[in-house]
Amino acid sequence: MSAIISYNNDFENIIAIIEQSKMRAVKAVNAELIDMYWQIGKYISEKAANDGWGKRVV
């Protein structure tokens, strides 16, 4: 019976490792998305300030 408990504990540890890796991956993707949105906003802001974007029909 203790072998079954040991296997269950092993699988729980493996599942925890997988879940931790998934969370790190989600955080990395979110960081990249935030950086992308920041760059897009900066680009549009610079175009509006320097090239007259938004002075007419958008």
N, C-alpha and C positions, 0 to 999 in steps of 0.2 A: 504494500500500500504506500510506503514512503517513496517508492520509485515514481508512482503516479503523481504524488505531491511535488516531487523534485522536477518532473517533466512540466507540470503546470507552472511552477515557478520559473523555469527556464523559458517557457513560451511567453510568460508575462514580461520577463526581462527583454526578450527579443521584440515584443510588441512595443514596449516603452522606447527602445532604441529607434524603431521605425517611426514612431510618433514624434519623437524629438527631431529626427532628421526632416520629417515633413514640415514641422513648424519652422525650422531654420530655413528651409527652402521657400516657404511662404513669405517669411520676413525678407529674404533676399530679393524675391520678385517684387514685393511691395516697395522696397527701397529703390529698385530700378525704375519702377513705374513713377514714383514720386519725382525722381531725378528727371525722367523724360518729360513729365508735365511741367516741371520747373523750367526746363530748357525751351519747351514750346511757348510757355508764357513769356519768357524773356525775349524770344525771337519776335513774337507778335508785338510786345511792348516796344521793342526797338524799331520795328517797322512802322508802328503808329507814330512814334516820336520823330523818326528821321525821314520816312518816305511818304508821309501823309496818309497812311492807312486810316480809315474811319472818318475822313473829312467828307466823303460822299456816301454813296450807297454801299452798304456792307454786303 
